Amino acid sequence: MSGEATDPRSVQYGLIAGNGRFPFLVIEGARRAGVELAVAAIREETDPQIERVARRLMWVSVGQLGKLIRFFKSEGVARAIMAGQVKHVQIFSNAIPDAKMIKLLLRLPRRNTDALIGAVADELAREGIELVDSTLFIRDRLASAGSMTRRAPDERERADIEYGLEIAREIARLDLGQTIVVRARACVAIEAMEGTDAVIKRAGALAHGRLTVVKVAKPHQDMRFDVPVVGRATIEAMIEAGATCLCLTAGKTLMFDREEMLDLADRHRIAIVGVPSE
């Protein structure tokens, strides 16, 4: 990210809020840093409870890129954070795009998530608004390197991690998914569209017990969007599936409920370990 040495309090920040808890955590983290965000909440995605925590807020529909930019410029926003998923299928099927969004869609070489969000970032930049690292205010919630739990991976789990990392990094490179579940150096399940917690449950139905879960960042992970995320629900899914070890990319994976996750993992003797990115 450019300008990292700048005091965040001297810059006006905006937040494009999608679904889930991610936007709420960013607002909380920014406030701890003394920064009040101008929040553009996506009507089709954002939890209405955002109104309780955001002091400067405007609701915009998925296709209203022009309205979003006008709001940010009226608030003097120079840097913006995108937090929480915005399902790109809504933009292509359900949204009524404004003129600025129509022009953006016509320029897209491919209609996948990365291409779309990259184009939005470029459009913001043309308007003088820089899209920055979505973890800027919540870096204390990123996975750390090494063992994060009382129990470190045992020999069996280390072998599964070694095998799993090779496979997981390849599917991440192909943008197919970022999570695989391994047992005895064999791939039990690969993430598709269902998400991390669902693929863990599917693996448990196929081969319950002694499972290792490997979740990685993409080889050139863009921290501005689509950051890998785990939470307490991930550990709950692992307990249900009989999984005993979770491997994450250190510094690039968000742990939404970090303390709760580690406490629950320790109580069930689940090992959580962070490894360097590729």
BELKAFEN-V534480 format. One record per helix or strand of 2 or more residues. SS is the DSSP state (H for helix, E for strand). FROM is the first residue (numbers start at 1). LEN is the number of residues. If there is no record, write none. Layout:
[[SS,FROM,LEN] [SS,FROM,LEN]]
This chain:
[[H,8,3] [E,13,5] [H,22,11] [E,38,5] [H,50,4] [E,56,5] [H,65,10] [E,79,5] [H,88,6] [H,99,9] [H,113,14] [E,130,2] [H,139,3] [E,146,2] [H,155,19] [E,179,5] [E,186,5] [H,196,11] [E,211,5] [E,228,3] [H,232,10] [E,243,7] [E,253,3] [H,258,10] [E,271,5]]
